[in-house]
Amino acid sequence: MVSVAPLECMANRVAEAQLAHAVEREGMLLHCLQVNGDPIDSEALDAFAQDVVGRFQQRPPVRRPTTRPGG
């Protein structure tokens, strides 16, 4: 999950606190970007993307139910 909001935005701070609980409960990844008009740090985004890819590659395969023809 990626959260992008203005720097020092109080509504975003509240949202981030709630997202942190959801992320912990669901085992997701969270990256919060606080922007102020400067270019976004691409290294931080790249590192987060690599974490996501690594997590995806480590997860167990999803078993999908097989369906029978006509049923």
Secondary structure, 3 states (H helix, E strand, C coil): CEEEEECCCHHHHHHHHHHHHHHHHHCCCCEEEEECCCCCCHHHHHHHHHHHHHHHHHCCCCCCCCCCCCC
